[in-house]
Structure formats: structure tokens, C-alpha cells
Amino acid sequence: MRSWKNQWKKELDVVVPQLREDVKNAPICVSEKEKCEGMGSNEHVFPRFTHVLKVAWSAFTATKWRRVAACCVASVIGLSIIGMAIGVGFGDKPIVQTSAAAFTVEINPKAVFVVGEDGAVQSVVAGNREADLILASKKRLATLIGKTPEEALTNFVDYAAKLGYVNFSDKDAVRVSFCSKNGQPEKITENLKTYFRQKGSYTAVVEENLDPESFCHRAGISTVTSVQDIIADVLNSPALYSEKQAKGKTLEELQVLFREYVPIEGIQSAFESVVKGSLAYEERKTVALAEIKRLNEEIETHQDNPAYLFKDYWTVQEIYSSKTLTGDFEVKMQMMASALAAYEAAFGVTIDSVADLSDDFSDYVLSILQEVGNSIAGLTKELFVKNLHVYTASLKEVGIDLRIAQKYCEGVETKEEYEKMTYFYDWFRFYALSKEYREEYMKPRDVISESQYDAFEINIKAQYGSMSAYWSYQQSRA
């Protein structure tokens, strides 16, 4: 066994506490009162995202990485063990008040919601792998659990839209299926229709009220004959689809399931995403530093510079700060102050003197990232796996430790590894997809009026016969 693999196991033992068997086998908690926190906060901002992981990484790695961490983006996959350790919660899901209804939402992510007598959502479980991307975060779960059905439904659909599962630029559909004790659909979709109108999207909301047996079939749960049994089944199910599928599996079966859920192509895509993100970050840093150098040169050569020998910005600021600066030179000094503040805010680095403008190591980081990025572009998965150790070694020289990608390629050796590595892979995919589709999600669109949306629904019924038939048509196009 390679030495890095032994080290990886040692670090895993240090980071992950020993768990009792009853805790290991329990489903993930989804209660709003859980103490464990989610990880998905600043998903759209690469440097801030990786900064959180770098802090965690520094807690158990050698101090030699600290200098490097200030200069480049830390590894996302390489820090997955920390992320997984702090993001996964184990324990029983508390069952509170008797629940009154259940409903499913289908886009591509599919989820099942349970609503209590108090009108709040008590539980949400994934109905497919795509839903795991949304539910693999305690922070996102907190926007669903304890909320009204209207809020929870709209929030879930909005997360799916951020991942590119809702086509705002074309006509689309979402299906919401109900099963309630009184046999009547819960009127919770009006907020969702308003959401689509405000997004400028002609996305139809298909509502269906189902009997318990039909609802079970659609939700993918054990067939029962009452709403109360449906609710009990959902409340006692794992929140994540990957964990539900893993129940009762042998280690060999888990290894096959893991490779199905975390394919080599997905690991390669994640690896490329980290390299591209790191490269873009370093390029922005280089451009910003070049602008600071340019401003400093203009200050040094300016005819109104009051200094005699050392004319750089920092000397003038320190020695002549009490002197009134005027005209164009004062403007240059103000521009320089703003540029330095922006650089510190964006990259977490303070430039205190003219000597700090020379950053040869940053240039080296940039060259390594460019070299690796060019090497992995367009590779087959076989070549990627074969040469992965070369790429990780090069990146490690500049403080980007992606060796854990090799572990992901090799697969899992325990049930605990399956749970944690699958969990973090889903969490990372949420980050990557939301970054990929951010521009489309944020694109300005004209708001659709209520009358326009009503006409849209009327036309659907006239053309397809029913909203359900329209849903079937949309699914056939997928």
C-alpha cells in the first residue's frame, strides 16, 4: 500500500470520531433542530468556497502548507474528508406530531415531503440521485424542514433551477403529487406559479391528487394502504437516496454502487473543474497585481510626487500623509488605496510595501496550473486514471493537494467511506453545477403577468387535453 494511502487512513481516523454501531446504522438526521451544520454556503464564489476548506485542512496537515495556501486555491477533492466529516450527521430522525399529508415534487430531482398537523414540513427524502445534490447540505435542508409546504416546495424547485434542471428559456413542467388524510389536494402550488412568473418562465405546474397506493408507486416507497402509513415510511427513511439504496448491501455491492454513483468521468470532471477554477483565480490575481504595479509606477514618476528618493506609494503614504495632496496626484493615491483594498478583499493578501509586488511564486503556481490544465484537456478516462499520479504530484508542489482523487478512482473499502465519499461528491456537484448554470439562472427575463400565465395553462389544456398529458409530453422530450 502506498505511503500516501496509509497517511490518508491515519488522517481519516483522526478526523472522524469512532461511532457506535447503532449510530453508524441509523439514517441521516433531517430535523431542523440538528446541531450538525451543512457545508453549502458560498457556492458561487470559488475563492471563498475553497478558503473555508483550506482552514479545515490546515487543522491537521503540516504547517509547511500555510504559506502556499495564501497564494493559491486549496484542493476541493483533496479536502473532501474534512468536508465530509463535518457535513454528515448520523442519528435517528425524531418523529414528532402526527402528520397530515405527503407530497412529491418531480423536475428531475424528485423528493418526498411530509407535512404535519401544524402545517409545517417535517421531513424531506430524496426520490432519486439528483435530489441528493440538494439534500446533501444541512443548510439547504434548513430552508425546507420546518417551513410551510409552499415555502419548502418553492425553495426546492429554486435549488433545482440553479443546477440547470429547469429550462427557463423554453416551456417546461413540474409535477406535484398529493396524498392527504382528507383526500383533497393541498393548495400549495400558487407560490410556485408566482415564482415561475417572476422568473419569466412558462413552466407549467401539474397538480395531481393520488390515492395511497398510487402515491407510493410514484414516490418509490413501500406500498401501503393509508396516508398515515405513507408518512411513517417517509419519516423513517434515510434522507439521501444513496443511503437508501445502500441498505442491506454487502461491501462488494456497495463498491459497485459507488462506482455507479461516482463514475470515473465524474471524478475527472471534478478534477478539471478544480484546476480550471484555480487557474481562473490565479489569473484574476495576476491581473489585479499588474494593475497595482502600474498605479505605483505612475505615482513614482508623477511630477507632483513630494518624495525625494523613495517615491513609491507606501513611502509617500507613510511620510507625507500629513501633507495635503492635491490634483491628479491625489487621485492616483486614492486609486491605489482602492486597488489595494480590493486586492486584499478578493484574495486575502495584504500588500504592505513595494517589495510585495514581486511574487515569483505566484507566477510559478500559474505556470503549473496552465501546464496541468492543458495536459488533462480532452483526455480519455483511461489516460486520466493512468496519469493521475503525475498531475497530482505537480499540483502538490504548489500546495494544491488533489491526491484524494486517486482514492475516488480506486473506490471504497468500508460502508463508512461509501457514505462519506458519496455525500461529499454530491455536495461538490451542487457547487460545480450551480457555478456552470449561474449565468443562465441569473439572466434577466420579462416578468409574466398572471393573465398571461393563465392563458398559458388554458392553451395547454386545449392542446393536450389535460395538464397531466402535458407532463407526459414534456417527459417524452427529455
C-alpha positions as CSV (number, residue, x, y, z in Angstrom):
1,M,0.0,0.0,0.0
2,R,1.4,3.4,-1.0
3,S,2.5,5.7,1.8
4,W,0.1,8.4,0.9
5,K,-2.7,5.9,1.3
6,N,-1.5,4.9,4.8
7,Q,-1.4,8.6,5.7
8,W,-4.9,9.2,4.3
9,K,-6.2,6.4,6.6
10,K,-4.4,7.9,9.6
11,E,-5.9,11.3,8.9
12,L,-9.4,9.8,8.5
13,D,-9.1,8.1,11.9
14,V,-8.1,11.4,13.5
15,V,-10.8,13.5,11.9
16,V,-13.7,11.0,12.1
17,P,-14.8,10.1,15.6
18,Q,-15.4,6.4,16.5
19,L,-19.2,5.7,16.2
20,R,-21.3,3.2,18.0
21,E,-22.8,0.5,15.7
22,D,-26.4,1.8,16.3
23,V,-25.3,5.3,15.3
24,K,-23.5,4.0,12.2
25,N,-26.6,2.2,11.0
26,A,-29.0,5.0,11.7
27,P,-30.4,7.2,9.0
28,I,-29.2,10.8,8.5
29,C,-31.0,13.3,10.6
30,V,-33.1,15.9,8.8
31,S,-34.6,17.7,11.8
32,E,-34.4,21.4,11.8
33,K,-33.0,21.2,15.4
34,E,-29.9,19.2,14.4
35,K,-26.6,20.5,15.7
36,C,-24.7,19.4,12.6
37,E,-24.2,22.1,10.1
38,G,-24.4,22.0,6.3
39,M,-21.5,23.0,4.1
40,G,-23.2,24.7,1.1
41,S,-22.8,28.4,1.8
42,N,-20.8,30.4,-0.7
43,E,-21.2,28.0,-3.7
44,H,-20.9,30.6,-6.4
45,V,-17.6,32.2,-5.3
46,F,-14.7,29.8,-5.8
47,P,-12.1,31.5,-3.7
48,R,-14.3,31.9,-0.7
49,F,-15.5,28.3,-1.0
50,T,-12.0,26.9,-1.1
51,H,-10.9,29.2,1.7
52,V,-13.3,27.5,4.1
53,L,-11.8,24.1,3.2
54,K,-8.2,25.4,3.5
55,V,-8.9,26.5,7.1
56,A,-10.1,23.0,7.8
57,W,-7.2,21.4,6.0
58,S,-4.6,23.4,8.0
59,A,-6.0,22.0,11.2
60,F,-4.5,18.6,10.6
61,T,-1.8,19.0,8.0
62,A,1.8,20.2,8.3
63,T,2.4,23.9,8.7
64,K,4.5,23.9,5.6
65,W,1.3,24.4,3.6
66,R,0.3,27.6,5.3
67,R,2.4,29.9,3.1
68,V,1.3,28.1,0.0
69,A,-2.4,28.3,1.0
70,A,-2.2,32.1,0.9
71,C,-1.0,32.0,-2.7
72,C,-3.3,29.5,-4.4
73,V,-6.7,27.8,-4.2
74,A,-6.8,24.7,-2.0
75,S,-7.9,21.4,-3.2
76,V,-11.6,20.7,-3.2
77,I,-11.4,16.9,-3.7
78,G,-8.2,16.7,-1.6
79,L,-10.1,18.2,1.3
80,S,-13.1,16.1,0.9
81,I,-12.5,14.0,4.1
82,I,-12.7,17.2,6.2
83,G,-15.8,18.4,4.4
84,M,-17.5,15.0,4.7
85,A,-16.6,14.7,8.3
86,I,-18.2,18.0,9.3
87,G,-21.1,17.8,6.9
88,V,-22.6,14.4,7.6
89,G,-24.9,13.9,10.6
90,F,-25.8,10.4,11.9
91,G,-28.6,9.6,14.3
92,D,-32.3,8.9,14.5
93,K,-34.8,11.2,12.8
94,P,-37.1,12.3,15.5
95,I,-40.8,11.7,14.7
96,V,-42.9,14.5,16.1
97,Q,-46.6,15.2,15.7
98,T,-48.9,13.0,13.7
99,S,-48.6,14.2,10.1
100,A,-51.5,15.1,7.9
101,A,-50.2,14.9,4.3
102,A,-47.4,13.9,1.9
103,F,-46.5,15.3,-1.5
104,T,-43.8,14.7,-4.1
105,V,-42.2,17.2,-6.5
106,E,-40.7,16.0,-9.8
107,I,-38.5,18.0,-12.0
108,N,-35.6,15.7,-12.5
109,P,-34.7,15.9,-8.8
110,K,-37.6,14.1,-7.1
111,A,-38.3,14.4,-3.4
112,V,-41.0,13.4,-1.0
113,F,-42.2,15.8,1.7
114,V,-44.2,15.1,4.8
115,V,-46.4,17.8,6.3
116,G,-47.5,17.8,9.9
117,E,-50.8,18.7,11.6
118,D,-49.2,22.1,12.4
119,G,-48.8,22.8,8.7
120,A,-45.0,22.6,8.7
121,V,-42.8,20.3,6.7
122,Q,-41.5,17.6,9.0
123,S,-39.3,15.6,6.6
124,V,-37.9,15.6,3.1
125,V,-36.3,12.5,1.5
126,A,-34.7,12.1,-1.9
127,G,-36.6,10.2,-4.6
128,N,-33.6,9.9,-6.9
129,R,-29.9,10.6,-7.1
130,E,-30.3,14.1,-8.4
131,A,-32.2,15.1,-5.3
132,D,-29.2,14.0,-3.2
133,L,-27.4,17.0,-4.7
134,I,-29.9,19.3,-3.0
135,L,-30.4,17.4,0.3
136,A,-26.6,16.8,0.9
137,S,-26.4,20.1,2.8
138,K,-27.8,20.8,6.3
139,K,-28.1,24.5,5.3
140,R,-30.3,23.8,2.4
141,L,-32.3,21.3,4.4
142,A,-32.9,24.1,6.9
143,T,-34.8,26.0,4.2
144,L,-37.1,23.0,3.7
145,I,-37.7,21.5,7.2
146,G,-40.0,23.5,9.4
147,K,-41.2,25.7,6.6
148,T,-44.7,25.8,5.1
149,P,-45.3,23.5,2.2
150,E,-45.5,26.5,-0.1
151,E,-42.1,27.8,1.0
152,A,-40.4,24.3,1.0
153,L,-41.7,23.5,-2.4
154,T,-40.6,26.7,-4.0
155,N,-37.2,26.6,-2.3
156,F,-36.6,23.0,-3.5
157,V,-37.5,24.0,-7.1
158,D,-35.3,27.0,-6.9
159,Y,-32.3,24.8,-5.9
160,A,-33.1,22.6,-8.9
161,A,-33.2,25.6,-11.2
162,K,-29.8,26.7,-10.0
163,L,-28.5,23.3,-11.1
164,G,-29.9,23.7,-14.6
165,Y,-32.9,21.2,-14.1
166,V,-35.5,23.9,-15.0
167,N,-35.4,25.3,-18.5
168,F,-36.3,29.0,-18.1
169,S,-35.7,29.7,-21.7
170,D,-38.2,27.2,-23.0
171,K,-41.5,25.8,-21.9
172,D,-41.2,23.2,-19.1
173,A,-43.2,21.4,-16.5
174,V,-43.0,20.4,-12.8
175,R,-45.3,17.8,-11.3
176,V,-46.6,18.0,-7.7
177,S,-48.5,14.9,-6.4
178,F,-50.5,15.0,-3.2
179,C,-51.8,12.4,-0.8
180,S,-53.7,13.8,2.2
181,K,-55.9,12.5,5.0
182,N,-58.9,14.4,3.9
183,G,-58.5,13.3,0.3
184,Q,-58.2,16.8,-1.1
185,P,-55.1,18.3,-2.7
186,E,-53.2,20.7,-0.6
187,K,-53.3,24.1,-2.3
188,I,-49.6,24.8,-2.1
189,T,-48.6,25.5,-5.7
190,E,-49.7,29.1,-6.1
191,N,-46.4,30.4,-4.7
192,L,-44.6,28.2,-7.2
193,K,-46.5,29.6,-10.1
194,T,-45.7,33.1,-8.9
195,Y,-42.0,32.1,-8.7
196,F,-42.1,31.0,-12.4
197,R,-43.9,34.1,-13.5
198,Q,-41.3,36.3,-11.8
199,K,-38.6,34.3,-13.4
200,G,-40.2,34.9,-16.8
201,S,-40.6,31.2,-17.3
202,Y,-43.5,29.4,-18.9
203,T,-43.1,26.3,-16.7
204,A,-46.4,24.5,-16.0
205,V,-47.2,23.2,-12.5
206,V,-49.0,19.9,-12.9
207,E,-51.0,19.0,-9.8
208,E,-52.4,15.5,-9.1
209,N,-54.2,14.1,-6.1
210,L,-53.5,10.4,-5.6
211,D,-54.8,7.5,-3.5
212,P,-52.2,6.0,-1.2
213,E,-51.3,3.1,-3.4
214,S,-50.7,5.3,-6.5
215,F,-48.8,7.8,-4.4
216,C,-46.5,5.0,-3.1
217,H,-45.7,3.9,-6.6
218,R,-44.9,7.4,-7.7
219,A,-42.8,8.2,-4.7
220,G,-40.9,5.0,-4.9
221,I,-41.8,3.8,-1.4
222,S,-43.2,0.6,0.1
223,T,-46.9,0.1,-0.9
224,V,-49.3,0.8,1.9
225,T,-53.0,1.5,2.2
226,S,-53.2,4.7,4.3
227,V,-51.8,8.2,4.4
228,Q,-50.5,7.6,7.9
229,D,-48.5,4.6,6.8
230,I,-47.0,6.6,4.0
231,I,-46.0,9.3,6.4
232,A,-44.5,6.7,8.8
233,D,-42.5,5.2,6.0
234,V,-41.1,8.5,4.9
235,L,-40.3,9.7,8.4
236,N,-38.2,6.6,9.0
237,S,-36.4,6.6,5.6
238,P,-32.8,8.0,5.1
239,A,-32.8,11.5,3.7
240,L,-30.4,10.6,0.9
241,Y,-31.2,8.3,-2.0
242,S,-27.6,6.9,-2.0
243,E,-28.1,5.7,1.6
244,K,-31.5,4.2,1.0
245,Q,-30.0,2.2,-1.9
246,A,-27.1,1.1,0.3
247,K,-29.3,-0.5,2.9
248,G,-28.6,-4.2,3.3
249,K,-25.8,-4.2,0.6
250,T,-22.6,-6.2,1.0
251,L,-19.3,-4.4,0.7
252,E,-18.9,-5.8,-2.8
253,E,-22.3,-4.5,-3.8
254,L,-21.5,-1.1,-2.2
255,Q,-18.4,-0.9,-4.3
256,V,-20.4,-1.5,-7.5
257,L,-23.0,1.1,-6.3
258,F,-20.3,3.6,-5.5
259,R,-18.8,3.4,-9.0
260,E,-22.3,3.7,-10.5
261,Y,-22.9,6.9,-8.4
262,V,-19.4,8.3,-8.7
263,P,-18.2,7.4,-12.1
264,I,-14.6,8.0,-13.3
265,E,-15.9,10.6,-15.7
266,G,-17.4,12.5,-12.8
267,I,-14.1,12.4,-10.9
268,Q,-12.3,13.6,-14.0
269,S,-14.8,16.4,-14.5
270,A,-14.5,17.5,-10.8
271,F,-10.7,17.4,-11.1
272,E,-10.8,19.6,-14.2
273,S,-13.2,21.9,-12.5
274,V,-10.8,22.5,-9.6
275,V,-7.9,23.1,-11.9
276,K,-9.9,25.5,-14.1
277,G,-11.2,27.3,-11.0
278,S,-7.7,27.6,-9.5
279,L,-6.3,28.8,-12.8
280,A,-9.0,31.4,-13.2
281,Y,-8.4,32.6,-9.6
282,E,-4.6,32.9,-10.1
283,E,-5.2,34.7,-13.4
284,R,-7.5,37.3,-11.7
285,K,-4.9,37.7,-9.0
286,T,-2.2,38.3,-11.6
287,V,-4.3,40.9,-13.4
288,A,-5.1,42.7,-10.2
289,L,-1.4,42.7,-9.1
290,A,-0.4,44.1,-12.5
291,E,-2.9,47.0,-12.1
292,I,-1.4,47.8,-8.7
293,K,2.1,47.8,-10.2
294,R,1.0,50.1,-12.9
295,L,-0.5,52.6,-10.5
296,N,2.6,52.5,-8.3
297,E,4.8,53.3,-11.4
298,E,2.6,56.3,-12.2
299,I,2.9,57.5,-8.6
300,E,6.7,57.1,-8.6
301,T,7.1,59.1,-11.8
302,H,4.4,61.7,-11.2
303,Q,5.6,65.3,-11.3
304,D,3.8,66.2,-8.1
305,N,5.3,63.4,-6.0
306,P,6.7,65.1,-2.9
307,A,9.2,62.3,-2.1
308,Y,12.9,62.8,-3.0
309,L,14.4,59.3,-3.0
310,F,11.9,56.6,-2.4
311,K,8.8,57.6,-4.4
312,D,6.6,54.5,-4.1
313,Y,3.0,54.7,-2.9
314,W,3.8,53.2,0.6
315,T,6.7,55.7,1.3
316,V,4.6,58.7,0.3
317,Q,1.6,57.4,2.3
318,E,3.8,56.9,5.4
319,I,5.9,60.0,5.3
320,Y,3.8,62.6,3.6
321,S,0.3,61.5,4.8
322,S,0.0,64.8,6.9
323,K,0.8,66.9,3.8
324,T,-2.1,67.9,1.7
325,L,-2.0,66.2,-1.7
326,T,-3.9,67.8,-4.5
327,G,-4.9,67.4,-8.1
328,D,-4.2,64.4,-10.3
329,F,-1.6,63.0,-7.8
330,E,-4.1,62.8,-5.0
331,V,-6.5,61.0,-7.4
332,K,-3.7,58.5,-8.2
333,M,-3.1,57.9,-4.5
334,Q,-6.8,57.3,-3.9
335,M,-7.0,54.9,-6.8
336,M,-4.0,53.0,-5.4
337,A,-5.7,52.7,-1.9
338,S,-8.8,51.4,-3.5
339,A,-6.9,48.9,-5.6
340,L,-5.0,47.6,-2.6
341,A,-8.2,47.2,-0.5
342,A,-10.0,45.4,-3.4
343,Y,-7.0,43.0,-3.8
344,E,-7.0,42.2,-0.1
345,A,-10.8,41.6,-0.1
346,A,-10.6,39.4,-3.1
347,F,-7.5,37.3,-2.4
348,G,-6.9,37.7,1.4
349,V,-3.4,39.1,0.8
350,T,-2.2,42.4,2.1
351,I,0.5,44.3,0.1
352,D,2.4,46.4,2.6
353,S,5.4,47.6,0.5
354,V,6.8,47.8,-2.9
355,A,8.8,44.6,-2.2
356,D,5.5,42.7,-2.1
357,L,4.8,43.5,-5.7
358,S,7.3,40.9,-6.8
359,D,5.6,37.5,-6.5
360,D,7.7,34.9,-8.4
361,F,5.9,32.0,-6.6
362,S,2.5,33.1,-7.8
363,D,3.9,33.1,-11.4
364,Y,5.1,29.5,-10.7
365,V,1.7,28.5,-9.5
366,L,0.1,29.9,-12.6
367,S,2.5,28.1,-14.9
368,I,1.9,24.7,-13.2
369,L,-1.9,25.2,-13.4
370,Q,-1.7,26.0,-17.1
371,E,0.5,23.0,-17.8
372,V,-1.8,20.6,-15.9
373,G,-4.9,22.2,-17.4
374,N,-3.5,21.7,-21.0
375,S,-2.5,18.1,-20.2
376,I,-5.9,16.9,-19.0
377,A,-8.0,18.6,-21.6
378,G,-9.7,16.1,-23.8
379,L,-8.2,13.0,-22.1
380,T,-10.0,9.7,-22.1
381,K,-10.9,8.3,-18.7
382,E,-8.3,5.6,-19.1
383,L,-5.5,8.0,-19.7
384,F,-6.7,10.3,-16.9
385,V,-6.5,7.4,-14.4
386,K,-3.2,6.2,-15.7
387,N,-1.5,9.7,-15.5
388,L,-3.4,11.0,-12.4
389,H,-0.4,10.5,-10.1
390,V,1.7,12.8,-12.4
391,Y,-0.9,15.6,-12.3
392,T,-1.4,15.4,-8.5
393,A,2.4,15.4,-7.9
394,S,2.8,18.6,-10.0
395,L,-0.1,20.3,-8.2
396,K,1.2,19.3,-4.8
397,E,4.4,21.2,-5.5
398,V,2.3,24.4,-5.4
399,G,0.2,23.4,-2.5
400,I,-2.9,22.1,-4.3
401,D,-3.3,18.6,-2.9
402,L,-5.7,16.6,-5.1
403,R,-4.3,13.1,-4.3
404,I,-7.7,12.1,-2.9
405,A,-8.8,11.9,-6.5
406,Q,-6.8,8.7,-6.7
407,K,-8.8,7.3,-3.7
408,Y,-12.0,8.2,-5.5
409,C,-10.8,6.3,-8.6
410,E,-9.9,3.3,-6.6
411,G,-13.3,3.1,-4.8
412,V,-14.4,2.5,-1.3
413,E,-13.3,-0.1,1.3
414,T,-15.9,0.3,4.0
415,K,-19.5,1.3,4.4
416,E,-18.4,4.5,6.2
417,E,-16.2,5.5,3.2
418,Y,-19.2,4.9,0.9
419,E,-21.5,7.2,2.8
420,K,-19.0,10.0,3.3
421,M,-17.4,9.9,-0.1
422,T,-20.8,9.7,-1.9
423,Y,-22.1,12.5,0.3
424,F,-19.2,14.9,-0.5
425,Y,-19.3,14.1,-4.2
426,D,-22.9,15.1,-4.3
427,W,-22.2,18.3,-2.3
428,F,-19.4,19.2,-4.7
429,R,-21.5,18.5,-7.7
430,F,-24.1,21.0,-6.4
431,Y,-21.3,23.6,-6.2
432,A,-20.0,22.8,-9.7
433,L,-23.4,22.7,-11.4
434,S,-24.6,25.9,-9.8
435,K,-21.4,27.6,-11.0
436,E,-21.9,26.2,-14.5
437,Y,-25.6,27.3,-14.8
438,R,-25.3,30.6,-12.8
439,E,-25.3,32.8,-15.9
440,E,-28.5,31.2,-17.3
441,Y,-30.1,31.2,-13.9
442,M,-29.4,34.9,-13.3
443,K,-30.3,36.0,-16.8
444,P,-32.8,38.9,-16.7
445,R,-36.2,38.0,-18.2
446,D,-39.5,39.8,-18.5
447,V,-42.0,39.0,-15.7
448,I,-45.0,37.1,-16.9
449,S,-48.3,38.6,-15.8
450,E,-51.0,36.5,-14.1
451,S,-53.3,36.7,-17.1
452,Q,-50.5,35.6,-19.4
453,Y,-49.7,32.6,-17.3
454,D,-53.4,31.7,-17.0
455,A,-53.7,31.8,-20.8
456,F,-50.6,29.5,-21.0
457,E,-52.4,26.9,-18.8
458,I,-55.6,27.2,-20.8
459,N,-53.7,26.6,-24.1
460,I,-52.1,23.5,-22.6
461,K,-55.4,22.0,-21.7
462,A,-56.8,22.8,-25.1
463,Q,-53.9,21.4,-27.0
464,Y,-53.0,18.3,-24.8
465,G,-56.3,17.6,-23.1
466,S,-55.0,17.9,-19.6
467,M,-52.1,19.2,-17.6
468,S,-51.1,15.6,-16.9
469,A,-50.9,14.8,-20.6
470,Y,-48.7,17.8,-21.0
471,W,-46.4,16.5,-18.3
472,S,-46.1,13.2,-20.2
473,Y,-45.3,15.1,-23.4
474,Q,-42.5,17.0,-21.6
475,Q,-41.1,13.8,-20.2
476,S,-41.0,12.2,-23.7
477,R,-38.9,15.1,-24.9
478,A,-36.3,14.7,-22.1
